[in-house]
Structures are given as C-alpha cells and as structure tokens.
Amino acid sequence: MTAKHENILDTFTSQEVEALTTSQDYIESQIKQELINELKKLDIGANEAKILIFLMSNGSTTASDISRHTGIQRTDTYHYLSSLLAKGVVLSSFSKPQKYYALSFDEVIDCLVQSKYDTLKTVLNAKKRCQEKLDKIIKVTKPTRQENSYQVLNEESLYSRIKSMLGEVSTKVTVYLSQKMLVKFYHAEIADMLIALSKRGVNVRIRTESKKTVEGYEGLDNEAFSFNVFSPLPVNFIIFDDNRMIIISEEDKEGIHDLTGFYTNKSALISTFDYLFGRMT
C-alpha cells in the first residue's frame, strides 16, 4: 500500500477501516467463487480452481506458499498441481525450490474447452461402434418409451435436451416463456430454431408476457410470437407434438439465477398445460 493510501486511511476510524476491509474481502471472495463455478463447468475441481486462481492472481510461487494461502493440505496441493500440470494449464520451473505458475484465464479456458471438445469428439466418433458392441450382448428387446415417464434436468442439460427435442418435432410446438426465459432462449439460439421450424411449416405457437422484452432482438417479431399475455403462469413450458413436454422453473438464489427442467410425456398433464395456453390469449 502506498504512503498516499496510508494517509487516506489515517482519516478513518478503526471501525470504518475494518468495515472497508471486510467489504473488499467479501467482494474478492464473491469474484473468486464466480470464477471457481465457471472452471468447474470444464471438469476442474474446486480445490484445483482455488489453486489456479491463486496462481493467476499472485504469479509464480512454491507449493508451500500455495498450501498456506489456499488452506489446502500440502500433500493434497502437490496432487492437485500434478493434475493441473497434466491438463496443461499450470507450468513449473526447474529451480529449487520448484515454482509453479498458471496460464492466463483466457488461455486456461481455451485449453480446457479444446480438451473437452477433443474428448467429446472421440466419444461421438465411437458411438456407433459402441452401440454395435452393446447389441451383441444385450439380453432384452429395446425398450419403448413408456407413458407417464419423467426426468429432472439441471441447467447444463436443459438447453441441449430442448434443442434435441426440437430437432425431432414434426407438426407442432407450443411454448410459453417469461420475459427472462425468452431472452435466454434467444442467446442460446433456441429462438432461432423455433423461427426456423415455423418457416418450415411446423405449427409454432409462442406466448410471452410483454413485447417490450424482445425489442431490438432480430427475428423475434415473427408471426408465431404472441405478446401481452393477460394471465402469465409462474413457470415456463414447451410442448412438443402434443406428446412430450418440458416445464422450466426459474428461481433466484442469492443473486444466482437457477433453472430446473422437468420432462414428462404424461398426456393428462400435457393436455392441462395446452388448455392453459389456449386461455392466455
């Protein structure tokens, strides 16, 4: 801290300095937690993420320093560093004591995304071969999709499941979205899929709360969209071909917007939501 800053702090009471420090610590902890959450999406463990962020923030340092500042046991620190070295996001020196340093955040993300892409590509290429092997040992007939089945979807799998099901639609899609979800669908390119389906002749019916939500979003003035719903529902839903549905629940938890999906093919429930949709206009 510079002398100038020290002189400024001299003008505050001890209670004010403590409050200021506590506030700054809180902000830093929130930032670190957000970064950890992003890294965990790319198969980086919580402690690995802590070490990465520490190295990004403090530059090259020893395993002992990393252990002391992160609160991770020293033996565990070496284990996590070995894992990060293998993933190519941390490098080490040949000096004694050995020092470690991390790539920049951009480089880390690029490296992890590429690694995940390569892994997924390998699995995708092996899909047909694995299915053929499974067919040789399978002992039951291929199960049909049973009526009244359901599945809970987290946010990560929700969008991919919706896109997959939209790709299977043949005649009709019925959608109700809140203002927030419509914007999320736009950025996730799901709105583009709905518009494309409408242009292909699929009967796409979409309702949302207010036209103000989509002002400035190209393509959302499509005639499939109907705005200014008089009786909005507390949940979002999509009905695919009148025989499958995903209900989407939105919840704000301590400033974090959480999404949960509920898939079902229960005909009575689908008919109920379709009826409610019709009553909105």
N, C-alpha and C positions, 0 to 999 in steps of 0.2 A: 504494500500500500504506500502511495507517495505521501510526502510531507503535506502537500496541499490537502489530500483527503483526510489525513490525520487531524489537521487543523479544523476542517469542517466538522468532523466527528466530535471535536472538543466542545462544540457549541450545543451538543445534545446531552440530555440527561442519560444516566446509565440505563434506565428503563427504556428510553427511546432507542438507544443503541442496540439493546438486547432484542427489542421488537423488530428493528430493521434487519438485524442478522437472522433472526428466526424466519422472517418473511422471505429473505433471499434464499435461505436453506430450503424452505418449502418449495419455492419456485424451481430451484435446481433439482430437487427430488422429483417433482412432477415431470420436468423435462426428461430426466433420466428414465423414469418409468414409462413414458410415452415411447422413447427410443427402444427400451427393452421389449415392449409389446410388439413393435414393428419387427425387430430382429427375430423374435420368437416365431413369427409367421414363416420364417425361412429356415426353420429347424435349428435355430441357435437356442441353447438352454438359457435359463435365467441367469445363472452364475457366469456362463460364457459371455453373455451380453454385458453383465456388470464389468467384467474384465476388459472387454472390447471398448466400452465407453470410457473406462478409466484411462486406458492407453491412448485413446483418441484425444482425451482432454489434457493429459499430462505428459505425453511424449514417451520416449523410451525409458524403461526402468526395469528393475530386477523383480524376480518372483517374490522376494521377501517384501518389497515395497507394495507390490500388488496385493499380497495377502493382508498386509497391515491396513491398507486404506479401504479395501473392499470388505473386510471382515470374513473372508473365505479362508479356511484352514490351508496352511502352506502345502501340505501333501496334495490336497484337492486342487490347489492352484496350479501345480505342475501338471496334473491330469487334464485340467481344462485348457491350459496353454498348449499341451500336446495336441488336443483335439482341434484347437483353433489354428495351429500350425499346419495340421493335415488338411484343413479346409482352405488354406491359402490366404487367410485374412489377417494373420499375425506373422511377423518375421522375427528372427533372433540374430544376435550378434555372436561373433566368435571370441569376444572379450571375456575376461574374468573379473568380477562376476558377470555371468551371462545376462544380457539385457534383451528385452522384448519391446517391439513397437508394432502398432496396428496400421493398416491401410486407412485412407480417409473414409468417411462414411459412404460417400458415393461409390468408391471403389469396392468397399465391402459389400454393398447391396448388389452391385453389378456382378461381382464374383459369385455370391450366393445364388442369385437368380439364374445365372448361367449354369451353375452346378445342378440346381433343381430342375432346370429345363432339360439338361442332358440326361438326368436320371429318369424323368418322366417320359422323355422320348424313347429311351431304351425299353421301358415298361410297355409303352404303346406299341412299339415295333414287335414286341414279344407276345402281344395279347392273343393273336390268332393261334400262334404255336402253342401257347399255354392252354387255350381252350380245347385244342385238338387232343392234347395230352390228358386233360381232365375228362374228356368224352370217353377215353379208353378205360377209365377206372370208375366212372360214375355208375352207381348201382340203382338209381331211381330215375323215373322219367322226369323230363324237365318240368318243373312246377309252373303252373299257370298263376297269373296274378290274381290273388283271392280278393273277393269283395269284402269291404269293411276293414281293409288294412290301413295302417297309418305309419308315419315316420316323423320324428322330430329332427329339424335341420338347424345347425348353427349358421352364423352369418357367412362363414367361409364357404360352406357347401350350398347355401341357399341360392345364390345367383347362378352358379353353374347348373344346379338342378332345374331352375326356371328356364334357362337357355336351352337345356337339353330337351325339356318337355315342349317348349315352343317349336323346336325343330321337328317334333313328331305330330304337331297339330294338323288336322286335315280339313275341318269345316268351321270351327267356331272357337273364339276366345272371349271370355268375359272377365273384365278387370275393374276392380275398384282400388284406388290409391289415394292416400293422404297427400297433402302438398309436399311433405318431406320425401315420401317414398317415390313420388313421380320424378322429382329431381334426381334422386339416387338411381332410379331406373334409367334416366337419361344418360347420366355419366357412366353407368355400367353397360351402356349400349343395348339394353333390353328394350327401350322405347323404339330404337331403330328397327329391331326385329318385329315389333308389333306393327309398325308402319309398313314394313316390307310385306308382312302377312296380309295386311289389308289390301295392298296393291295387287297381291296375287289372287285375290278373290275370296280369302278367308273372311268370315264374318267376325270382325273385331269390334267389340263394344267396350269402351273405356269411360269411366266416370271419375271425376276428382272434384275437390272442394271449390276451387276458385281458379278462374282463367289467369289471374294475376301471377300465379305460381310459375307459369310457363312463358311469360313474356320474355322475349329475347332468346328462347331456345328454339333453334331451327328445326322445323319438321313437326312440332307439336301442335300445329294448327290443323292437322289432318282431320278430315271429317269424322273419323272414327272416335275422336275425343268429344266428350260432352262435359261441360263445366257447370259450376254453380249448383252443386247438389244441395238439396234442401235439408236432407236428414243424414248427415255423414255418420258412418259407423266408426267404432273405436279400433277396428282392425282393418287391414288390407287383405285382399284375396284375389286369386286368379283361378278361373275355371277353364279347364282345357277340354274341349269337345264334349262338354256336359257329363264327363265320366271320371274326371280327376280334378283335384283342387289343391292349391297351396294357400293356407292362411298365414299372414305375416303379422307378427306382433312387434310393436315399437315400444321401447322403454328407455328413458333417460336415467342413468345411474351415476350420480356424482359427476355430471358433465359428460359422461360417455354414452353415446347413442348405441343401444344394444338392440339387435334384431334376432328374432327367433321365428323359424318357419315350421308349419305343421302340415304335412302332406296327408291326404286321405283320398280314397275312392268310394267312400260311403255315400250311396246315392241319395239317401234321405237328407243328409247334411248339405250336399251339393245343391239339391233342389231348394232347400231353405234359403241358402245364400243367393241363389239365382232369383228367387222370389223377392228378396230384399233389394237386390239390384234393380229389378223392374220397378219397385216402389219409389226409388230415388228420383226418377225423372218427372 
